Amino acid sequence: MNMGQITTTDQNFKEMLNQHSRVVVKYYADWCGSCKLFAPKYRRLADDSRFEGVAFLDINAEQNPEARKEAGVNNLPYFATFLNGKLMKGEATSKEENVVAMIENLKTS
């Protein structure tokens, strides 16, 4: 069963990384048009049965500097994958196929 998207903050970010072995994070800001456009795609990916066992976190990059620093966020939208609490890959992209490739790589690690 997929967990869907989990809205996360600096307060529980580390806890989420510790709770889930495979994590993908979407960093966004309220003013970011590309972030808004990607939101329904991310929701769909979070519900995709291919990615069962992967936690999909959603973090407002402006309000959560610690979580942002953890992944080296330099642009938005930004996606990062974590395996057992360690950053695997981070990329500023709004291409769904790039995000899917990151998640597939995470699933096979």
Phi and psi restraints in degrees (range 20) as a CNS / XPLOR table:
assign (resid 1 and name C) (resid 2 and name N)
       (resid 2 and name CA) (resid 2 and name C) 1.0 -78.6 20.0 2
assign (resid 2 and name N) (resid 2 and name CA)
       (resid 2 and name C) (resid 3 and name N) 1.0 152.0 20.0 2
assign (resid 2 and name C) (resid 3 and name N)
       (resid 3 and name CA) (resid 3 and name C) 1.0 -91.3 20.0 2
assign (resid 3 and name N) (resid 3 and name CA)
       (resid 3 and name C) (resid 4 and name N) 1.0 -12.0 20.0 2
assign (resid 3 and name C) (resid 4 and name N)
       (resid 4 and name CA) (resid 4 and name C) 1.0 72.5 20.0 2
assign (resid 4 and name N) (resid 4 and name CA)
       (resid 4 and name C) (resid 5 and name N) 1.0 -167.3 20.0 2
assign (resid 4 and name C) (resid 5 and name N)
       (resid 5 and name CA) (resid 5 and name C) 1.0 -81.6 20.0 2
assign (resid 5 and name N) (resid 5 and name CA)
       (resid 5 and name C) (resid 6 and name N) 1.0 142.8 20.0 2
assign (resid 5 and name C) (resid 6 and name N)
       (resid 6 and name CA) (resid 6 and name C) 1.0 -120.0 20.0 2
assign (resid 6 and name N) (resid 6 and name CA)
       (resid 6 and name C) (resid 7 and name N) 1.0 115.0 20.0 2
assign (resid 6 and name C) (resid 7 and name N)
       (resid 7 and name CA) (resid 7 and name C) 1.0 -72.9 20.0 2
assign (resid 7 and name N) (resid 7 and name CA)
       (resid 7 and name C) (resid 8 and name N) 1.0 128.0 20.0 2
assign (resid 7 and name C) (resid 8 and name N)
       (resid 8 and name CA) (resid 8 and name C) 1.0 -128.6 20.0 2
assign (resid 8 and name N) (resid 8 and name CA)
       (resid 8 and name C) (resid 9 and name N) 1.0 154.4 20.0 2
assign (resid 8 and name C) (resid 9 and name N)
       (resid 9 and name CA) (resid 9 and name C) 1.0 -131.7 20.0 2
assign (resid 9 and name N) (resid 9 and name CA)
       (resid 9 and name C) (resid 10 and name N) 1.0 175.3 20.0 2
assign (resid 9 and name C) (resid 10 and name N)
       (resid 10 and name CA) (resid 10 and name C) 1.0 -54.2 20.0 2
assign (resid 10 and name N) (resid 10 and name CA)
       (resid 10 and name C) (resid 11 and name N) 1.0 -34.8 20.0 2
assign (resid 10 and name C) (resid 11 and name N)
       (resid 11 and name CA) (resid 11 and name C) 1.0 -61.7 20.0 2
assign (resid 11 and name N) (resid 11 and name CA)
       (resid 11 and name C) (resid 12 and name N) 1.0 -36.0 20.0 2
assign (resid 11 and name C) (resid 12 and name N)
       (resid 12 and name CA) (resid 12 and name C) 1.0 -120.8 20.0 2
assign (resid 12 and name N) (resid 12 and name CA)
       (resid 12 and name C) (resid 13 and name N) 1.0 10.4 20.0 2
assign (resid 12 and name C) (resid 13 and name N)
       (resid 13 and name CA) (resid 13 and name C) 1.0 -61.3 20.0 2
assign (resid 13 and name N) (resid 13 and name CA)
       (resid 13 and name C) (resid 14 and name N) 1.0 -51.9 20.0 2
assign (resid 13 and name C) (resid 14 and name N)
       (resid 14 and name CA) (resid 14 and name C) 1.0 -60.6 20.0 2
assign (resid 14 and name N) (resid 14 and name CA)
       (resid 14 and name C) (resid 15 and name N) 1.0 -40.6 20.0 2
assign (resid 14 and name C) (resid 15 and name N)
       (resid 15 and name CA) (resid 15 and name C) 1.0 -60.5 20.0 2
assign (resid 15 and name N) (resid 15 and name CA)
       (resid 15 and name C) (resid 16 and name N) 1.0 -42.4 20.0 2
assign (resid 15 and name C) (resid 16 and name N)
       (resid 16 and name CA) (resid 16 and name C) 1.0 -64.2 20.0 2
assign (resid 16 and name N) (resid 16 and name CA)
       (resid 16 and name C) (resid 17 and name N) 1.0 -40.5 20.0 2
assign (resid 16 and name C) (resid 17 and name N)
       (resid 17 and name CA) (resid 17 and name C) 1.0 -64.6 20.0 2
assign (resid 17 and name N) (resid 17 and name CA)
       (resid 17 and name C) (resid 18 and name N) 1.0 -35.0 20.0 2
assign (resid 17 and name C) (resid 18 and name N)
       (resid 18 and name CA) (resid 18 and name C) 1.0 -75.4 20.0 2
assign (resid 18 and name N) (resid 18 and name CA)
       (resid 18 and name C) (resid 19 and name N) 1.0 -32.0 20.0 2
assign (resid 18 and name C) (resid 19 and name N)
       (resid 19 and name CA) (resid 19 and name C) 1.0 -73.4 20.0 2
assign (resid 19 and name N) (resid 19 and name CA)
       (resid 19 and name C) (resid 20 and name N) 1.0 -31.2 20.0 2
assign (resid 19 and name C) (resid 20 and name N)
       (resid 20 and name CA) (resid 20 and name C) 1.0 -121.7 20.0 2
assign (resid 20 and name N) (resid 20 and name CA)
       (resid 20 and name C) (resid 21 and name N) 1.0 130.2 20.0 2
assign (resid 20 and name C) (resid 21 and name N)
       (resid 21 and name CA) (resid 21 and name C) 1.0 -73.2 20.0 2
assign (resid 21 and name N) (resid 21 and name CA)
       (resid 21 and name C) (resid 22 and name N) 1.0 -33.3 20.0 2
assign (resid 21 and name C) (resid 22 and name N)
       (resid 22 and name CA) (resid 22 and name C) 1.0 -118.9 20.0 2
assign (resid 22 and name N) (resid 22 and name CA)
       (resid 22 and name C) (resid 23 and name N) 1.0 120.9 20.0 2
assign (resid 22 and name C) (resid 23 and name N)
       (resid 23 and name CA) (resid 23 and name C) 1.0 -135.0 20.0 2
assign (resid 23 and name N) (resid 23 and name CA)
       (resid 23 and name C) (resid 24 and name N) 1.0 137.1 20.0 2
assign (resid 23 and name C) (resid 24 and name N)
       (resid 24 and name CA) (resid 24 and name C) 1.0 -119.1 20.0 2
assign (resid 24 and name N) (resid 24 and name CA)
       (resid 24 and name C) (resid 25 and name N) 1.0 137.9 20.0 2
assign (resid 24 and name C) (resid 25 and name N)
       (resid 25 and name CA) (resid 25 and name C) 1.0 -121.3 20.0 2
assign (resid 25 and name N) (resid 25 and name CA)
       (resid 25 and name C) (resid 26 and name N) 1.0 133.3 20.0 2
assign (resid 25 and name C) (resid 26 and name N)
       (resid 26 and name CA) (resid 26 and name C) 1.0 -107.1 20.0 2
assign (resid 26 and name N) (resid 26 and name CA)
       (resid 26 and name C) (resid 27 and name N) 1.0 121.6 20.0 2
assign (resid 26 and name C) (resid 27 and name N)
       (resid 27 and name CA) (resid 27 and name C) 1.0 -98.8 20.0 2
assign (resid 27 and name N) (resid 27 and name CA)
       (resid 27 and name C) (resid 28 and name N) 1.0 133.1 20.0 2
assign (resid 27 and name C) (resid 28 and name N)
       (resid 28 and name CA) (resid 28 and name C) 1.0 -143.0 20.0 2
assign (resid 28 and name N) (resid 28 and name CA)
       (resid 28 and name C) (resid 29 and name N) 1.0 172.1 20.0 2
assign (resid 28 and name C) (resid 29 and name N)
       (resid 29 and name CA) (resid 29 and name C) 1.0 -137.6 20.0 2
assign (resid 29 and name N) (resid 29 and name CA)
       (resid 29 and name C) (resid 30 and name N) 1.0 152.7 20.0 2
assign (resid 29 and name C) (resid 30 and name N)
       (resid 30 and name CA) (resid 30 and name C) 1.0 -62.2 20.0 2
assign (resid 30 and name N) (resid 30 and name CA)
       (resid 30 and name C) (resid 31 and name N) 1.0 -30.6 20.0 2
assign (resid 30 and name C) (resid 31 and name N)
       (resid 31 and name CA) (resid 31 and name C) 1.0 -83.6 20.0 2
assign (resid 31 and name N) (resid 31 and name CA)
       (resid 31 and name C) (resid 32 and name N) 1.0 -6.9 20.0 2
assign (resid 31 and name C) (resid 32 and name N)
       (resid 32 and name CA) (resid 32 and name C) 1.0 -84.2 20.0 2
assign (resid 32 and name N) (resid 32 and name CA)
       (resid 32 and name C) (resid 33 and name N) 1.0 108.0 20.0 2
assign (resid 32 and name C) (resid 33 and name N)
       (resid 33 and name CA) (resid 33 and name C) 1.0 -61.2 20.0 2
assign (resid 33 and name N) (resid 33 and name CA)
       (resid 33 and name C) (resid 34 and name N) 1.0 -43.6 20.0 2
assign (resid 33 and name C) (resid 34 and name N)
       (resid 34 and name CA) (resid 34 and name C) 1.0 -63.8 20.0 2
assign (resid 34 and name N) (resid 34 and name CA)
       (resid 34 and name C) (resid 35 and name N) 1.0 -33.4 20.0 2
assign (resid 34 and name C) (resid 35 and name N)
       (resid 35 and name CA) (resid 35 and name C) 1.0 -64.5 20.0 2
assign (resid 35 and name N) (resid 35 and name CA)
       (resid 35 and name C) (resid 36 and name N) 1.0 -44.2 20.0 2
assign (resid 35 and name C) (resid 36 and name N)
       (resid 36 and name CA) (resid 36 and name C) 1.0 -63.3 20.0 2
assign (resid 36 and name N) (resid 36 and name CA)
       (resid 36 and name C) (resid 37 and name N) 1.0 -40.5 20.0 2
assign (resid 36 and name C) (resid 37 and name N)
       (resid 37 and name CA) (resid 37 and name C) 1.0 -65.4 20.0 2
assign (resid 37 and name N) (resid 37 and name CA)
       (resid 37 and name C) (resid 38 and name N) 1.0 -32.8 20.0 2
assign (resid 37 and name C) (resid 38 and name N)
       (resid 38 and name CA) (resid 38 and name C) 1.0 -81.5 20.0 2
assign (resid 38 and name N) (resid 38 and name CA)
       (resid 38 and name C) (resid 39 and name N) 1.0 -20.1 20.0 2
assign (resid 38 and name C) (resid 39 and name N)
       (resid 39 and name CA) (resid 39 and name C) 1.0 -50.7 20.0 2
assign (resid 39 and name N) (resid 39 and name CA)
       (resid 39 and name C) (resid 40 and name N) 1.0 -48.5 20.0 2
assign (resid 39 and name C) (resid 40 and name N)
       (resid 40 and name CA) (resid 40 and name C) 1.0 -66.7 20.0 2
assign (resid 40 and name N) (resid 40 and name CA)
       (resid 40 and name C) (resid 41 and name N) 1.0 -31.5 20.0 2
assign (resid 40 and name C) (resid 41 and name N)
       (resid 41 and name CA) (resid 41 and name C) 1.0 -65.9 20.0 2
assign (resid 41 and name N) (resid 41 and name CA)
       (resid 41 and name C) (resid 42 and name N) 1.0 -42.9 20.0 2
assign (resid 41 and name C) (resid 42 and name N)
       (resid 42 and name CA) (resid 42 and name C) 1.0 -63.5 20.0 2
assign (resid 42 and name N) (resid 42 and name CA)
       (resid 42 and name C) (resid 43 and name N) 1.0 -41.4 20.0 2
assign (resid 42 and name C) (resid 43 and name N)
       (resid 43 and name CA) (resid 43 and name C) 1.0 -59.7 20.0 2
assign (resid 43 and name N) (resid 43 and name CA)
       (resid 43 and name C) (resid 44 and name N) 1.0 -43.2 20.0 2
assign (resid 43 and name C) (resid 44 and name N)
       (resid 44 and name CA) (resid 44 and name C) 1.0 -64.5 20.0 2
assign (resid 44 and name N) (resid 44 and name CA)
       (resid 44 and name C) (resid 45 and name N) 1.0 -43.4 20.0 2
assign (resid 44 and name C) (resid 45 and name N)
       (resid 45 and name CA) (resid 45 and name C) 1.0 -61.9 20.0 2
assign (resid 45 and name N) (resid 45 and name CA)
       (resid 45 and name C) (resid 46 and name N) 1.0 -40.2 20.0 2
assign (resid 45 and name C) (resid 46 and name N)
       (resid 46 and name CA) (resid 46 and name C) 1.0 -62.5 20.0 2
assign (resid 46 and name N) (resid 46 and name CA)
       (resid 46 and name C) (resid 47 and name N) 1.0 -28.5 20.0 2
assign (resid 46 and name C) (resid 47 and name N)
       (resid 47 and name CA) (resid 47 and name C) 1.0 -95.0 20.0 2
assign (resid 47 and name N) (resid 47 and name CA)
       (resid 47 and name C) (resid 48 and name N) 1.0 -0.7 20.0 2
assign (resid 47 and name C) (resid 48 and name N)
       (resid 48 and name CA) (resid 48 and name C) 1.0 -75.0 20.0 2
assign (resid 48 and name N) (resid 48 and name CA)
       (resid 48 and name C) (resid 49 and name N) 1.0 126.1 20.0 2
assign (resid 48 and name C) (resid 49 and name N)
       (resid 49 and name CA) (resid 49 and name C) 1.0 -63.5 20.0 2
assign (resid 49 and name N) (resid 49 and name CA)
       (resid 49 and name C) (resid 50 and name N) 1.0 -21.5 20.0 2
assign (resid 49 and name C) (resid 50 and name N)
       (resid 50 and name CA) (resid 50 and name C) 1.0 -62.5 20.0 2
assign (resid 50 and name N) (resid 50 and name CA)
       (resid 50 and name C) (resid 51 and name N) 1.0 -26.3 20.0 2
assign (resid 50 and name C) (resid 51 and name N)
       (resid 51 and name CA) (resid 51 and name C) 1.0 -107.5 20.0 2
assign (resid 51 and name N) (resid 51 and name CA)
       (resid 51 and name C) (resid 52 and name N) 1.0 26.5 20.0 2
assign (resid 51 and name C) (resid 52 and name N)
       (resid 52 and name CA) (resid 52 and name C) 1.0 -58.6 20.0 2
assign (resid 52 and name N) (resid 52 and name CA)
       (resid 52 and name C) (resid 53 and name N) 1.0 138.4 20.0 2
assign (resid 52 and name C) (resid 53 and name N)
       (resid 53 and name CA) (resid 53 and name C) 1.0 92.0 20.0 2
assign (resid 53 and name N) (resid 53 and name CA)
       (resid 53 and name C) (resid 54 and name N) 1.0 -3.4 20.0 2
assign (resid 53 and name C) (resid 54 and name N)
       (resid 54 and name CA) (resid 54 and name C) 1.0 -105.7 20.0 2
assign (resid 54 and name N) (resid 54 and name CA)
       (resid 54 and name C) (resid 55 and name N) 1.0 130.1 20.0 2
assign (resid 54 and name C) (resid 55 and name N)
       (resid 55 and name CA) (resid 55 and name C) 1.0 -87.8 20.0 2
assign (resid 55 and name N) (resid 55 and name CA)
       (resid 55 and name C) (resid 56 and name N) 1.0 129.0 20.0 2
assign (resid 55 and name C) (resid 56 and name N)
       (resid 56 and name CA) (resid 56 and name C) 1.0 -103.0 20.0 2
assign (resid 56 and name N) (resid 56 and name CA)
       (resid 56 and name C) (resid 57 and name N) 1.0 108.7 20.0 2
assign (resid 56 and name C) (resid 57 and name N)
       (resid 57 and name CA) (resid 57 and name C) 1.0 -101.2 20.0 2
assign (resid 57 and name N) (resid 57 and name CA)
       (resid 57 and name C) (resid 58 and name N) 1.0 148.6 20.0 2
assign (resid 57 and name C) (resid 58 and name N)
       (resid 58 and name CA) (resid 58 and name C) 1.0 -125.2 20.0 2
assign (resid 58 and name N) (resid 58 and name CA)
       (resid 58 and name C) (resid 59 and name N) 1.0 120.6 20.0 2
assign (resid 58 and name C) (resid 59 and name N)
       (resid 59 and name CA) (resid 59 and name C) 1.0 -131.6 20.0 2
assign (resid 59 and name N) (resid 59 and name CA)
       (resid 59 and name C) (resid 60 and name N) 1.0 130.4 20.0 2
assign (resid 59 and name C) (resid 60 and name N)
       (resid 60 and name CA) (resid 60 and name C) 1.0 -76.4 20.0 2
assign (resid 60 and name N) (resid 60 and name CA)
       (resid 60 and name C) (resid 61 and name N) 1.0 111.0 20.0 2
assign (resid 60 and name C) (resid 61 and name N)
       (resid 61 and name CA) (resid 61 and name C) 1.0 -64.3 20.0 2
assign (resid 61 and name N) (resid 61 and name CA)
       (resid 61 and name C) (resid 62 and name N) 1.0 -31.5 20.0 2
assign (resid 61 and name C) (resid 62 and name N)
       (resid 62 and name CA) (resid 62 and name C) 1.0 -73.2 20.0 2
assign (resid 62 and name N) (resid 62 and name CA)
       (resid 62 and name C) (resid 63 and name N) 1.0 -32.5 20.0 2
assign (resid 62 and name C) (resid 63 and name N)
       (resid 63 and name CA) (resid 63 and name C) 1.0 -93.8 20.0 2
assign (resid 63 and name N) (resid 63 and name CA)
       (resid 63 and name C) (resid 64 and name N) 1.0 -5.8 20.0 2
assign (resid 63 and name C) (resid 64 and name N)
       (resid 64 and name CA) (resid 64 and name C) 1.0 -133.7 20.0 2
assign (resid 64 and name N) (resid 64 and name CA)
       (resid 64 and name C) (resid 65 and name N) 1.0 74.1 20.0 2
assign (resid 64 and name C) (resid 65 and name N)
       (resid 65 and name CA) (resid 65 and name C) 1.0 -63.0 20.0 2
assign (resid 65 and name N) (resid 65 and name CA)
       (resid 65 and name C) (resid 66 and name N) 1.0 -31.3 20.0 2
assign (resid 65 and name C) (resid 66 and name N)
       (resid 66 and name CA) (resid 66 and name C) 1.0 -67.2 20.0 2
assign (resid 66 and name N) (resid 66 and name CA)
       (resid 66 and name C) (resid 67 and name N) 1.0 -46.9 20.0 2
assign (resid 66 and name C) (resid 67 and name N)
       (resid 67 and name CA) (resid 67 and name C) 1.0 -63.8 20.0 2
assign (resid 67 and name N) (resid 67 and name CA)
       (resid 67 and name C) (resid 68 and name N) 1.0 -37.1 20.0 2
assign (resid 67 and name C) (resid 68 and name N)
       (resid 68 and name CA) (resid 68 and name C) 1.0 -64.1 20.0 2
assign (resid 68 and name N) (resid 68 and name CA)
       (resid 68 and name C) (resid 69 and name N) 1.0 -43.7 20.0 2
assign (resid 68 and name C) (resid 69 and name N)
       (resid 69 and name CA) (resid 69 and name C) 1.0 -63.8 20.0 2
assign (resid 69 and name N) (resid 69 and name CA)
       (resid 69 and name C) (resid 70 and name N) 1.0 -37.4 20.0 2
assign (resid 69 and name C) (resid 70 and name N)
       (resid 70 and name CA) (resid 70 and name C) 1.0 -55.9 20.0 2
assign (resid 70 and name N) (resid 70 and name CA)
       (resid 70 and name C) (resid 71 and name N) 1.0 -31.8 20.0 2
assign (resid 70 and name C) (resid 71 and name N)
       (resid 71 and name CA) (resid 71 and name C) 1.0 -110.0 20.0 2
assign (resid 71 and name N) (resid 71 and name CA)
       (resid 71 and name C) (resid 72 and name N) 1.0 -1.3 20.0 2
assign (resid 71 and name C) (resid 72 and name N)
       (resid 72 and name CA) (resid 72 and name C) 1.0 65.8 20.0 2
assign (resid 72 and name N) (resid 72 and name CA)
       (resid 72 and name C) (resid 73 and name N) 1.0 40.8 20.0 2
assign (resid 72 and name C) (resid 73 and name N)
       (resid 73 and name CA) (resid 73 and name C) 1.0 -62.6 20.0 2
assign (resid 73 and name N) (resid 73 and name CA)
       (resid 73 and name C) (resid 74 and name N) 1.0 126.5 20.0 2
assign (resid 73 and name C) (resid 74 and name N)
       (resid 74 and name CA) (resid 74 and name C) 1.0 -125.2 20.0 2
assign (resid 74 and name N) (resid 74 and name CA)
       (resid 74 and name C) (resid 75 and name N) 1.0 -5.5 20.0 2
assign (resid 74 and name C) (resid 75 and name N)
       (resid 75 and name CA) (resid 75 and name C) 1.0 -163.0 20.0 2
assign (resid 75 and name N) (resid 75 and name CA)
       (resid 75 and name C) (resid 76 and name N) 1.0 165.3 20.0 2
assign (resid 75 and name C) (resid 76 and name N)
       (resid 76 and name CA) (resid 76 and name C) 1.0 -130.2 20.0 2
assign (resid 76 and name N) (resid 76 and name CA)
       (resid 76 and name C) (resid 77 and name N) 1.0 149.6 20.0 2
assign (resid 76 and name C) (resid 77 and name N)
       (resid 77 and name CA) (resid 77 and name C) 1.0 -68.0 20.0 2
assign (resid 77 and name N) (resid 77 and name CA)
       (resid 77 and name C) (resid 78 and name N) 1.0 151.0 20.0 2
assign (resid 77 and name C) (resid 78 and name N)
       (resid 78 and name CA) (resid 78 and name C) 1.0 -129.2 20.0 2
assign (resid 78 and name N) (resid 78 and name CA)
       (resid 78 and name C) (resid 79 and name N) 1.0 137.3 20.0 2
assign (resid 78 and name C) (resid 79 and name N)
       (resid 79 and name CA) (resid 79 and name C) 1.0 -121.8 20.0 2
assign (resid 79 and name N) (resid 79 and name CA)
       (resid 79 and name C) (resid 80 and name N) 1.0 141.0 20.0 2
assign (resid 79 and name C) (resid 80 and name N)
       (resid 80 and name CA) (resid 80 and name C) 1.0 -138.0 20.0 2
assign (resid 80 and name N) (resid 80 and name CA)
       (resid 80 and name C) (resid 81 and name N) 1.0 143.5 20.0 2
assign (resid 80 and name C) (resid 81 and name N)
       (resid 81 and name CA) (resid 81 and name C) 1.0 -114.1 20.0 2
assign (resid 81 and name N) (resid 81 and name CA)
       (resid 81 and name C) (resid 82 and name N) 1.0 140.6 20.0 2
assign (resid 81 and name C) (resid 82 and name N)
       (resid 82 and name CA) (resid 82 and name C) 1.0 -126.2 20.0 2
assign (resid 82 and name N) (resid 82 and name CA)
       (resid 82 and name C) (resid 83 and name N) 1.0 135.7 20.0 2
assign (resid 82 and name C) (resid 83 and name N)
       (resid 83 and name CA) (resid 83 and name C) 1.0 -119.8 20.0 2
assign (resid 83 and name N) (resid 83 and name CA)
       (resid 83 and name C) (resid 84 and name N) 1.0 121.5 20.0 2
assign (resid 83 and name C) (resid 84 and name N)
       (resid 84 and name CA) (resid 84 and name C) 1.0 50.2 20.0 2
assign (resid 84 and name N) (resid 84 and name CA)
       (resid 84 and name C) (resid 85 and name N) 1.0 42.9 20.0 2
assign (resid 84 and name C) (resid 85 and name N)
       (resid 85 and name CA) (resid 85 and name C) 1.0 82.5 20.0 2
assign (resid 85 and name N) (resid 85 and name CA)
       (resid 85 and name C) (resid 86 and name N) 1.0 -4.3 20.0 2
assign (resid 85 and name C) (resid 86 and name N)
       (resid 86 and name CA) (resid 86 and name C) 1.0 -107.9 20.0 2
assign (resid 86 and name N) (resid 86 and name CA)
       (resid 86 and name C) (resid 87 and name N) 1.0 138.4 20.0 2
assign (resid 86 and name C) (resid 87 and name N)
       (resid 87 and name CA) (resid 87 and name C) 1.0 -65.0 20.0 2
assign (resid 87 and name N) (resid 87 and name CA)
       (resid 87 and name C) (resid 88 and name N) 1.0 125.6 20.0 2
assign (resid 87 and name C) (resid 88 and name N)
       (resid 88 and name CA) (resid 88 and name C) 1.0 -95.0 20.0 2
assign (resid 88 and name N) (resid 88 and name CA)
       (resid 88 and name C) (resid 89 and name N) 1.0 -51.6 20.0 2
assign (resid 88 and name C) (resid 89 and name N)
       (resid 89 and name CA) (resid 89 and name C) 1.0 -153.6 20.0 2
assign (resid 89 and name N) (resid 89 and name CA)
       (resid 89 and name C) (resid 90 and name N) 1.0 146.0 20.0 2
assign (resid 89 and name C) (resid 90 and name N)
       (resid 90 and name CA) (resid 90 and name C) 1.0 -134.9 20.0 2
assign (resid 90 and name N) (resid 90 and name CA)
       (resid 90 and name C) (resid 91 and name N) 1.0 141.7 20.0 2
assign (resid 90 and name C) (resid 91 and name N)
       (resid 91 and name CA) (resid 91 and name C) 1.0 -154.5 20.0 2
assign (resid 91 and name N) (resid 91 and name CA)
       (resid 91 and name C) (resid 92 and name N) 1.0 134.0 20.0 2
assign (resid 91 and name C) (resid 92 and name N)
       (resid 92 and name CA) (resid 92 and name C) 1.0 -86.0 20.0 2
assign (resid 92 and name N) (resid 92 and name CA)
       (resid 92 and name C) (resid 93 and name N) 1.0 113.9 20.0 2
assign (resid 92 and name C) (resid 93 and name N)
       (resid 93 and name CA) (resid 93 and name C) 1.0 -156.5 20.0 2
assign (resid 93 and name N) (resid 93 and name CA)
       (resid 93 and name C) (resid 94 and name N) 1.0 154.4 20.0 2
assign (resid 93 and name C) (resid 94 and name N)
       (resid 94 and name CA) (resid 94 and name C) 1.0 -124.1 20.0 2
assign (resid 94 and name N) (resid 94 and name CA)
       (resid 94 and name C) (resid 95 and name N) 1.0 20.2 20.0 2
assign (resid 94 and name C) (resid 95 and name N)
       (resid 95 and name CA) (resid 95 and name C) 1.0 -94.9 20.0 2
assign (resid 95 and name N) (resid 95 and name CA)
       (resid 95 and name C) (resid 96 and name N) 1.0 120.6 20.0 2
assign (resid 95 and name C) (resid 96 and name N)
       (resid 96 and name CA) (resid 96 and name C) 1.0 -59.6 20.0 2
assign (resid 96 and name N) (resid 96 and name CA)
       (resid 96 and name C) (resid 97 and name N) 1.0 -39.4 20.0 2
assign (resid 96 and name C) (resid 97 and name N)
       (resid 97 and name CA) (resid 97 and name C) 1.0 -63.8 20.0 2
assign (resid 97 and name N) (resid 97 and name CA)
       (resid 97 and name C) (resid 98 and name N) 1.0 -31.1 20.0 2
assign (resid 97 and name C) (resid 98 and name N)
       (resid 98 and name CA) (resid 98 and name C) 1.0 -67.5 20.0 2
assign (resid 98 and name N) (resid 98 and name CA)
       (resid 98 and name C) (resid 99 and name N) 1.0 -42.3 20.0 2
assign (resid 98 and name C) (resid 99 and name N)
       (resid 99 and name CA) (resid 99 and name C) 1.0 -67.0 20.0 2
assign (resid 99 and name N) (resid 99 and name CA)
       (resid 99 and name C) (resid 100 and name N) 1.0 -42.8 20.0 2
assign (resid 99 and name C) (resid 100 and name N)
       (resid 100 and name CA) (resid 100 and name C) 1.0 -59.6 20.0 2
assign (resid 100 and name N) (resid 100 and name CA)
       (resid 100 and name C) (resid 101 and name N) 1.0 -42.8 20.0 2
assign (resid 100 and name C) (resid 101 and name N)
       (resid 101 and name CA) (resid 101 and name C) 1.0 -61.5 20.0 2
assign (resid 101 and name N) (resid 101 and name CA)
       (resid 101 and name C) (resid 102 and name N) 1.0 -40.5 20.0 2
assign (resid 101 and name C) (resid 102 and name N)
       (resid 102 and name CA) (resid 102 and name C) 1.0 -63.0 20.0 2
assign (resid 102 and name N) (resid 102 and name CA)
       (resid 102 and name C) (resid 103 and name N) 1.0 -43.1 20.0 2
assign (resid 102 and name C) (resid 103 and name N)
       (resid 103 and name CA) (resid 103 and name C) 1.0 -68.9 20.0 2
assign (resid 103 and name N) (resid 103 and name CA)
       (resid 103 and name C) (resid 104 and name N) 1.0 -40.9 20.0 2
assign (resid 103 and name C) (resid 104 and name N)
       (resid 104 and name CA) (resid 104 and name C) 1.0 -62.9 20.0 2
assign (resid 104 and name N) (resid 104 and name CA)
       (resid 104 and name C) (resid 105 and name N) 1.0 -39.9 20.0 2
assign (resid 104 and name C) (resid 105 and name N)
       (resid 105 and name CA) (resid 105 and name C) 1.0 -61.9 20.0 2
assign (resid 105 and name N) (resid 105 and name CA)
       (resid 105 and name C) (resid 106 and name N) 1.0 -40.5 20.0 2
assign (resid 105 and name C) (resid 106 and name N)
       (resid 106 and name CA) (resid 106 and name C) 1.0 -64.4 20.0 2
assign (resid 106 and name N) (resid 106 and name CA)
       (resid 106 and name C) (resid 107 and name N) 1.0 -40.6 20.0 2
assign (resid 106 and name C) (resid 107 and name N)
       (resid 107 and name CA) (resid 107 and name C) 1.0 -64.7 20.0 2
assign (resid 107 and name N) (resid 107 and name CA)
       (resid 107 and name C) (resid 108 and name N) 1.0 -32.2 20.0 2
assign (resid 107 and name C) (resid 108 and name N)
       (resid 108 and name CA) (resid 108 and name C) 1.0 -92.9 20.0 2
assign (resid 108 and name N) (resid 108 and name CA)
       (resid 108 and name C) (resid 109 and name N) 1.0 -2.5 20.0 2
